[in-house]
Each structure stands twice: as C-alpha cells, then as structure tokens.
Amino acid sequence: MLDLALEWLNLVLRWMHLIFGIAWIGSSFFFVWLDNSLRKGADQQPGVLGQAWLIHGGGFYFTEKYSVAPARLPPELHWFKYEAYFTWLSGFFLMGVLYYVGADLYLIDDKVLPLSQGEAIGFSLASLALGWIVYDLLCKSPLGKNDAVLAIVGFVLLVAAAWGYTQVFSARAAYLHVGALIGTIMAANVAHNIIPNQRKAVAQMLAGETPDPTYGKQAKQRSLHNNYLTLPVLFAMISNHYPVTYGHPYGWVILAIVMIIGGLVRHFFNLKNQGRGLRYEFLAIAFLLTAGLVFFTHWDPRHRDIGIEVTVEDVQKIAAARCTPCHAAKPTFDGIAEAPKGVLLETPAELRRFAALISQQAVRTETMPPGNATEMTEEERQMLGAWIAAGAKLD
C-alpha cells in the first residue's frame, strides 16, 4: 500500500510541477517577448517607453510599458509570482520523494562516492543554497554591471557545478541537480529580487515619491537571466528519461553544450522580437552542436570488444543475478511491486526482445541497475554488450 501511495504521490507531483512550470515559463516567455516587441508610437504619452498591439482569441489588445512607472498607481495591479513559487515547491517535493526517500537507489552511487543517506541529502540541500548565494553575489558585484562577462562567468560556474555533481551523485541524480540548481536560482530571482524590487517601486509611489529606476533595471536583468536559463532547465527536467545523456562518462560536457544550444536558440528569438533581423547563424550553430552531440554520445571509451563468444545461457545467468530481482513477473527486490515499465527479463525471448534497451541502459550508459544496486560487474556488462553486438542470438 505504501509503495502504491508513493507511486501516486510521484505522479501527482510530476503533474503539478508540469502545470506550474507551463504557467511560469509561459508568462516569462510572453513578457520577454512583449518587452522585446515594444515600439515607439506617434501618439504615446510622456513617460511611456513603448507600446504594442496584440490580437488573440478574436480580440485586440493594446499594451504600453512605462520607462519607470505611471504617474498614478492603478487601482488593480496584477502580480506574476506564484507560478514561480509553486513550480519550485512542487519540483523540490518531487525531488524529495524520488531522490531523498529513494536515496540508496537513485541518489547515491557507491562507485562514484560512498555516502550515507543523510550525507547525500545534506550535500544536495547545501549545494542548492550555495549556488544561489554565489550567483546572487556575482550579480551584485562589479561583474553584474557587464552582462556579457557575467554570462560567461555564470556559464563556467554552472559547468563546474555539473562536473562536481557527477563526482558526488549517481549520473542521473547529477543531471537532476543541475536542473534543480538552475530552477532554484530562477525561483529565487523572483522571490528575492524581482518581486521585492517591484514592491519597493510600489511603496515609493504610494508615498508620493518617484520610483527609483534602479529597481526596475535590477529586476529586468534577473528576468532576462531566467529567460536564457529556461531551455537548459527544461532539458535537465526531462533528461532522466534519456540515459544516453547523463549515462555518458562525459555527461557534464553534454550538459554544457546543451546550455550553449539553449542560449543560442533563445538569443535568436530575442533578437527577432527586438526587430534586429533573423540571425539564422545562431540556429545553424545550435543545429551543428546538436548533431555533434549525436556523434559524441556514440563514442564511449568504457566499452570494447572482449573478443569472446557469449551465449544466451551466459546472458540468462547475468540477468538472473543482476536484473530479474526487479524485472520479473514477481520481483524480489525490496520496494519493487512490479517490473519497471513492464520490462521482463526472465526468458531468452524476453532478453532478445529488450536487447536494445539492455544495451542502452546496462551496457552503454551503465544506468541500470539503479545505483548498481545488484552489483553488476564491468565484465558482465561487456558480456551483455558482446551478445547484443553479435545479434542477440538464441541458439
């Protein structure tokens, strides 16, 4: 019953995280688009930075943005913040259910670093908090006045964090933590900079003062950071379904390249919306980098031809010891009620049927068994790979 409840909790939290994330990313993309699409109007009022006409759902909309603030505070002001807060909260609880409760299975990999459950969770929480603090201090430092330099330094630190996580956690958890770190920075930008600065501007208006434009500039900078970080964090969110990325021995390099690709794509659209032309070279570079990742992930220095013939009987013995505790009609592994994703590996026919999946999960990326819970050896992985490479023969 507890296993079933945890499974439902996992599903509901994923659903909530997706819903809130769509709302947050949607509003973020819309406002960055709107900011970039503003144009000077012949009839615009003093103090207005730009305006834009929109059509949606059969109706026309007219939008203006003030350089600092309107002369009078409107009676009703819509705030956009809860989308960010609930996205982060649902993501954090989801990480807790999957990676903290199941730390021994998904978070810790003794081949990487033997940790206790408490040590692993403590490092996870500390790294998220430290990441935000370092980023926030960088933005407030003299580096924060130069967007290009700040972006380069921030990128280098994120890549360093990606590499660092691979030295502590399982490969899958390392990717997830890069996403969690970026998501924490983005949500904290809203909670600790964007919204407080907006409140300060409103408070000054209520006091009859002219709002300080510095608050708006700082909030816009953090909002722009969130815009460029969105695509990489989305990739990290879905990567746990694709071990070809995190399971590679240089998975952190793949993630670094993905960050560049995401930044290039966002930059293309941002320039387009600003009316600065269609800079297709950014998309071309992103495409070439993506194609390069396909070739890069095909290369894996860990696996080589062992030069022996492996029979299906040999493979069955390996599967019986390392795989079928979970992938069986009646799993024996503690906490597993039914075979994950319905993959059964008890008979030769089943092993042949799922040979491609075995190759990807257990041979090429070494992500199965999770956390190497059943202690599959390198020799056994090589034997599985050799059998599959020879055609997964049953005779």
PAPADO-25308 format. One line per 5 residues: their letters; for each residue x, y, z of C-alpha. Coordinates in nm, 3 decimals, decimal comma. Layout:
! PAPADO-25308
A = X/Y/Z ~ ... $
This chain:
! PAPADO-25308
MLDLA = 0,000/0,000/0,000 ~ 0,285/0,241/0,085 ~ 0,456/0,168/-0,246 ~ 0,132/0,243/-0,431 ~ 0,084/0,568/-0,237 $
LEWLN = 0,439/0,681/-0,317 ~ 0,386/0,600/-0,684 ~ 0,072/0,816/-0,692 ~ 0,246/1,093/-0,500 ~ 0,527/1,084/-0,756 $
LVLRW = 0,276/1,106/-1,043 ~ 0,070/1,387/-0,889 ~ 0,380/1,592/-0,804 ~ 0,511/1,549/-1,160 ~ 0,175/1,661/-1,293 $
MHLIF = 0,169/1,966/-1,065 ~ 0,529/2,052/-1,149 ~ 0,448/2,039/-1,519 ~ 0,133/2,253/-1,482 ~ 0,301/2,521/-1,271 $
GIAWI = 0,608/2,514/-1,496 ~ 0,397/2,575/-1,805 ~ 0,231/2,872/-1,633 ~ 0,564/3,019/-1,520 ~ 0,755/2,965/-1,842 $
GSSFF = 0,458/3,082/-2,047 ~ 0,429/3,411/-1,860 ~ 0,807/3,458/-1,863 ~ 0,833/3,399/-2,238 ~ 0,535/3,625/-2,301 $
FVWLD = 0,671/3,920/-2,103 ~ 1,020/3,892/-2,254 ~ 0,857/3,877/-2,597 ~ 0,642/4,178/-2,509 ~ 0,942/4,372/-2,379 $
NSLRK = 1,134/4,300/-2,699 ~ 0,834/4,382/-2,921 ~ 0,763/4,729/-2,784 ~ 0,791/5,006/-3,039 ~ 0,773/5,384/-3,018 $
GADQQ = 0,427/5,515/-3,105 ~ 0,348/5,853/-3,257 ~ 0,072/5,909/-3,002 ~ 0,236/5,764/-2,693 ~ 0,219/5,962/-2,372 $
PGVLG = 0,519/6,110/-2,186 ~ 0,694/5,857/-1,968 ~ 0,593/5,564/-2,191 ~ 0,887/5,356/-2,317 ~ 0,698/5,177/-2,594 $
QAWLI = 0,373/5,016/-2,696 ~ 0,244/4,710/-2,878 ~ -0,080/4,595/-3,039 ~ -0,176/4,229/-3,000 ~ -0,452/4,005/-3,128 $
HGGGF = -0,551/3,679/-2,959 ~ -0,867/3,477/-2,923 ~ -1,060/3,707/-3,154 ~ -0,982/4,020/-2,956 ~ -0,745/4,316/-2,985 $
YFTEK = -0,518/4,426/-2,701 ~ -0,314/4,743/-2,656 ~ -0,016/4,737/-2,422 ~ 0,215/5,013/-2,301 ~ 0,529/4,996/-2,091 $
YSVAP = 0,642/5,288/-1,881 ~ 1,007/5,388/-1,858 ~ 0,980/5,370/-1,480 ~ 0,617/5,383/-1,361 ~ 0,286/5,559/-1,438 $
ARLPP = 0,209/5,890/-1,274 ~ -0,056/5,726/-1,058 ~ -0,080/5,375/-0,924 ~ -0,371/5,192/-1,090 ~ -0,648/5,057/-0,863 $
ELHWF = -0,578/4,698/-0,967 ~ -0,230/4,562/-1,033 ~ -0,166/4,202/-1,140 ~ 0,143/4,032/-0,998 ~ 0,316/3,732/-1,152 $
KYEAY = 0,494/3,534/-0,883 ~ 0,301/3,231/-0,763 ~ 0,374/3,039/-1,085 ~ 0,744/3,052/-0,998 ~ 0,696/2,968/-0,631 $
FTWLS = 0,471/2,667/-0,693 ~ 0,693/2,537/-0,974 ~ 0,989/2,532/-0,739 ~ 0,795/2,389/-0,445 ~ 0,642/2,107/-0,650 $
GFFLM = 0,983/2,032/-0,803 ~ 1,151/2,027/-0,463 ~ 0,894/1,789/-0,314 ~ 0,917/1,570/-0,624 ~ 1,294/1,553/-0,582 $
GVLYY = 1,242/1,464/-0,217 ~ 1,002/1,179/-0,295 ~ 1,216/1,031/-0,570 ~ 1,576/1,113/-0,476 ~ 1,570/1,168/-0,100 $
VGADL = 1,330/0,891/0,002 ~ 1,493/0,662/-0,257 ~ 1,845/0,792/-0,198 ~ 2,009/0,449/-0,193 ~ 1,855/0,367/-0,530 $
YLIDD = 1,864/0,693/-0,725 ~ 2,083/0,949/-0,547 ~ 2,383/0,753/-0,422 ~ 2,623/0,556/-0,640 ~ 2,895/0,383/-0,437 $
KVLPL = 3,112/0,360/-0,749 ~ 3,117/0,739/-0,758 ~ 3,126/0,823/-0,387 ~ 3,005/0,610/-0,095 ~ 2,773/0,832/0,107 $
SQGEA = 2,513/0,777/0,375 ~ 2,159/0,889/0,301 ~ 2,197/1,184/0,538 ~ 2,527/1,293/0,384 ~ 2,387/1,280/0,032 $
IGFSL = 2,073/1,477/0,120 ~ 2,276/1,729/0,319 ~ 2,513/1,788/0,028 ~ 2,219/1,825/-0,206 ~ 2,047/2,091/0,004 $
ASLAL = 2,370/2,277/0,079 ~ 2,469/2,287/-0,288 ~ 2,137/2,442/-0,392 ~ 2,163/2,711/-0,126 ~ 2,531/2,780/-0,200 $
GWIVY = 2,463/2,801/-0,573 ~ 2,203/3,074/-0,522 ~ 2,427/3,268/-0,283 ~ 2,724/3,263/-0,523 ~ 2,507/3,367/-0,817 $
DLLCK = 2,338/3,647/-0,621 ~ 2,673/3,783/-0,502 ~ 2,806/3,778/-0,857 ~ 2,507/3,980/-0,981 ~ 2,558/4,235/-0,704 $
SPLGK = 2,933/4,256/-0,762 ~ 3,102/4,484/-1,021 ~ 3,073/4,190/-1,265 ~ 2,698/4,239/-1,256 ~ 2,734/4,565/-1,449 $
NDAVL = 2,867/4,382/-1,755 ~ 2,607/4,136/-1,885 ~ 2,844/3,957/-2,124 ~ 3,115/3,893/-1,865 ~ 2,855/3,792/-1,606 $
AIVGF = 2,704/3,543/-1,852 ~ 3,043/3,385/-1,924 ~ 3,135/3,356/-1,556 ~ 2,791/3,217/-1,475 ~ 2,818/2,959/-1,752 $
VLLVA = 3,162/2,846/-1,631 ~ 3,031/2,808/-1,276 ~ 2,729/2,606/-1,393 ~ 2,955/2,373/-1,592 ~ 3,179/2,338/-1,286 $
AAWGY = 2,871/2,252/-1,079 ~ 2,765/1,993/-1,340 ~ 3,108/1,830/-1,322 ~ 3,107/1,849/-0,942 ~ 2,771/1,677/-0,913 $
TQVFS = 2,900/1,386/-1,125 ~ 3,178/1,339/-0,869 ~ 2,928/1,304/-0,584 ~ 2,597/1,158/-0,704 ~ 2,475/0,898/-0,950 $
ARAAY = 2,479/1,019/-1,310 ~ 2,102/1,054/-1,321 ~ 2,091/1,248/-0,994 ~ 2,377/1,471/-1,109 ~ 2,175/1,590/-1,409 $
LHVGA = 1,867/1,638/-1,195 ~ 2,064/1,851/-0,952 ~ 2,191/2,081/-1,225 ~ 1,828/2,138/-1,318 ~ 1,733/2,186/-0,954 $
LIGTI = 2,018/2,436/-0,909 ~ 1,911/2,638/-1,214 ~ 1,547/2,621/-1,105 ~ 1,641/2,738/-0,756 ~ 1,830/3,035/-0,897 $
MAANV = 1,537/3,124/-1,122 ~ 1,275/3,099/-0,847 ~ 1,498/3,285/-0,601 ~ 1,540/3,561/-0,860 ~ 1,164/3,609/-0,848 $
AHNII = 1,131/3,580/-0,470 ~ 1,439/3,777/-0,362 ~ 1,492/4,032/-0,637 ~ 1,217/4,080/-0,894 ~ 0,917/4,091/-0,660 $
PNQRK = 1,092/4,284/-0,375 ~ 1,213/4,546/-0,624 ~ 0,863/4,580/-0,763 ~ 0,727/4,620/-0,410 ~ 0,980/4,894/-0,341 $
AVAQM = 0,868/5,081/-0,652 ~ 0,502/5,048/-0,550 ~ 0,581/5,162/-0,196 ~ 0,757/5,472/-0,327 ~ 0,456/5,555/-0,545 $
LAGET = 0,217/5,514/-0,250 ~ 0,441/5,752/-0,055 ~ 0,407/6,008/-0,332 ~ 0,765/5,961/-0,449 ~ 0,906/5,889/-0,794 $
PDPTY = 1,020/5,524/-0,809 ~ 1,392/5,464/-0,833 ~ 1,463/5,325/-1,186 ~ 1,745/5,112/-1,043 ~ 1,490/4,869/-0,902 $
GKQAK = 1,339/4,809/-1,244 ~ 1,680/4,761/-1,407 ~ 1,784/4,503/-1,150 ~ 1,457/4,313/-1,185 ~ 1,483/4,317/-1,564 $
QRSLH = 1,837/4,176/-1,551 ~ 1,726/3,881/-1,336 ~ 1,421/3,829/-1,556 ~ 1,646/3,813/-1,862 ~ 1,869/3,558/-1,687 $
NNYLT = 1,562/3,344/-1,620 ~ 1,470/3,370/-1,988 ~ 1,805/3,231/-2,104 ~ 1,812/2,962/-1,835 ~ 1,468/2,824/-1,922 $
LPVLF = 1,566/2,588/-2,206 ~ 1,860/2,427/-2,019 ~ 1,646/2,370/-1,708 ~ 1,374/2,209/-1,921 ~ 1,635/1,976/-2,073 $
AMISN = 1,760/1,878/-1,728 ~ 1,399/1,811/-1,620 ~ 1,333/1,558/-1,898 ~ 1,684/1,410/-1,919 ~ 1,613/1,137/-1,661 $
HYPVT = 1,418/0,960/-1,935 ~ 1,720/0,958/-2,168 ~ 2,028/0,787/-2,019 ~ 2,215/0,843/-2,346 ~ 2,284/1,189/-2,198 $
YGHPY = 2,351/1,154/-1,827 ~ 2,482/0,798/-1,862 ~ 2,775/0,902/-2,080 ~ 3,112/0,919/-1,897 ~ 3,131/1,285/-2,001 $
GWVIL = 2,770/1,367/-1,933 ~ 2,864/1,702/-1,784 ~ 3,017/1,803/-2,120 ~ 2,690/1,713/-2,292 ~ 2,502/1,930/-2,044 $
AIVMI = 2,743/2,219/-2,102 ~ 2,683/2,200/-2,477 ~ 2,307/2,185/-2,421 ~ 2,331/2,508/-2,219 ~ 2,502/2,673/-2,515 $
IGGLV = 2,239/2,538/-2,755 ~ 1,957/2,665/-2,536 ~ 2,119/3,007/-2,507 ~ 2,167/3,033/-2,884 ~ 1,803/2,944/-2,955 $
RHFFN = 1,671/3,194/-2,701 ~ 1,907/3,462/-2,834 ~ 1,777/3,408/-3,188 ~ 1,418/3,465/-3,079 ~ 1,506/3,757/-2,854 $
LKNQG = 1,685/3,935/-3,140 ~ 1,398/3,855/-3,376 ~ 1,142/4,003/-3,136 ~ 1,354/4,315/-3,095 ~ 1,329/4,369/-3,470 $
RGLRY = 1,700/4,315/-3,523 ~ 1,657/4,068/-3,807 ~ 1,659/3,691/-3,840 ~ 2,004/3,583/-3,728 ~ 1,991/3,229/-3,860 $
EFLAI = 2,356/3,172/-3,781 ~ 2,258/3,119/-3,417 ~ 2,015/2,845/-3,516 ~ 2,272/2,694/-3,753 ~ 2,532/2,672/-3,477 $
AFLLT = 2,273/2,522/-3,241 ~ 2,186/2,260/-3,505 ~ 2,552/2,170/-3,565 ~ 2,614/2,137/-3,192 ~ 2,309/1,911/-3,159 $
AGLVF = 2,431/1,693/-3,445 ~ 2,774/1,684/-3,284 ~ 2,617/1,553/-2,962 ~ 2,479/1,253/-3,152 ~ 2,830/1,155/-3,260 $
FTHWD = 2,978/1,242/-2,924 ~ 2,735/1,018/-2,734 ~ 2,807/0,732/-2,975 ~ 3,169/0,741/-2,861 ~ 3,218/0,571/-2,525 $
PRHRD = 3,570/0,486/-2,403 ~ 3,445/0,239/-2,143 ~ 3,336/-0,042/-2,374 ~ 3,541/-0,250/-2,612 ~ 3,501/-0,583/-2,788 $
IGIEV = 3,602/-0,854/-2,539 ~ 3,676/-1,098/-2,820 ~ 3,480/-1,398/-2,689 ~ 3,152/-1,561/-2,789 ~ 2,874/-1,512/-2,535 $
TVEDV = 2,576/-1,747/-2,536 ~ 2,220/-1,674/-2,434 ~ 2,274/-1,905/-2,137 ~ 2,556/-1,677/-2,017 ~ 2,325/-1,378/-2,053 $
QKIAA = 2,047/-1,553/-1,862 ~ 2,281/-1,613/-1,568 ~ 2,377/-1,246/-1,561 ~ 2,014/-1,135/-1,587 ~ 1,906/-1,374/-1,311 $
ARCTP = 2,164/-1,232/-1,073 ~ 2,152/-0,863/-1,165 ~ 1,827/-0,784/-1,349 ~ 1,537/-1,010/-1,258 ~ 1,523/-0,906/-0,890 $
CHAAK = 1,325/-0,615/-1,042 ~ 1,247/-0,719/-1,400 ~ 1,043/-1,032/-1,326 ~ 0,678/-1,129/-1,307 ~ 0,724/-1,140/-0,929 $
PTFDG = 1,010/-0,904/-0,833 ~ 1,210/-0,988/-0,522 ~ 1,386/-0,652/-0,481 ~ 1,265/-0,466/-0,172 ~ 1,018/-0,189/-0,261 $
IAEAP = 0,955/-0,308/-0,619 ~ 0,599/-0,438/-0,657 ~ 0,603/-0,493/-1,033 ~ 0,857/-0,488/-1,315 ~ 0,950/-0,125/-1,401 $
KGVLL = 0,784/-0,019/-1,729 ~ 0,666/-0,379/-1,776 ~ 1,013/-0,494/-1,884 ~ 1,055/-0,865/-1,808 ~ 1,398/-1,028/-1,850 $
ETPAE = 1,344/-1,384/-1,733 ~ 1,339/-1,582/-2,058 ~ 1,567/-1,585/-2,365 ~ 1,282/-1,445/-2,575 ~ 1,235/-1,155/-2,333 $
LRRFA = 1,608/-1,084/-2,326 ~ 1,614/-1,072/-2,707 ~ 1,303/-0,854/-2,720 ~ 1,455/-0,593/-2,492 ~ 1,813/-0,628/-2,620 $
ALISQ = 1,828/-0,269/-2,747 ~ 1,706/-0,139/-2,410 ~ 1,959/-0,355/-2,225 ~ 2,234/-0,221/-2,449 ~ 2,136/0,138/-2,379 $
QAVRT = 2,067/0,108/-2,006 ~ 2,309/-0,156/-1,880 ~ 2,594/-0,151/-2,133 ~ 2,636/0,188/-2,298 ~ 2,524/0,416/-2,014 $
ETMPP = 2,557/0,184/-1,710 ~ 2,247/0,340/-1,554 ~ 2,095/0,003/-1,479 ~ 2,071/-0,138/-1,222 ~ 1,995/0,196/-1,049 $
GNATE = 2,287/0,283/-0,827 ~ 2,424/-0,057/-0,933 ~ 2,212/-0,199/-0,651 ~ 2,269/-0,559/-0,761 ~ 2,642/-0,502/-0,820 $
MTEEE = 2,671/-0,583/-1,189 ~ 3,038/-0,610/-1,279 ~ 3,218/-0,446/-1,570 ~ 3,289/-0,790/-1,717 ~ 2,918/-0,874/-1,708 $
RQMLG = 2,833/-0,551/-1,889 ~ 3,091/-0,632/-2,153 ~ 2,942/-0,981/-2,199 ~ 2,592/-0,838/-2,243 ~ 2,729/-0,594/-2,500 $
AWIAA = 2,910/-0,868/-2,689 ~ 2,596/-1,088/-2,706 ~ 2,385/-0,799/-2,832 ~ 2,650/-0,687/-3,083 ~ 2,658/-1,044/-3,222 $
GAKLD = 2,284/-1,029/-3,293 ~ 2,135/-1,138/-2,958 ~ 2,120/-1,497/-3,082 ~ 1,903/-1,753/-2,903 ~ 2,095/-2,061/-3,025 $
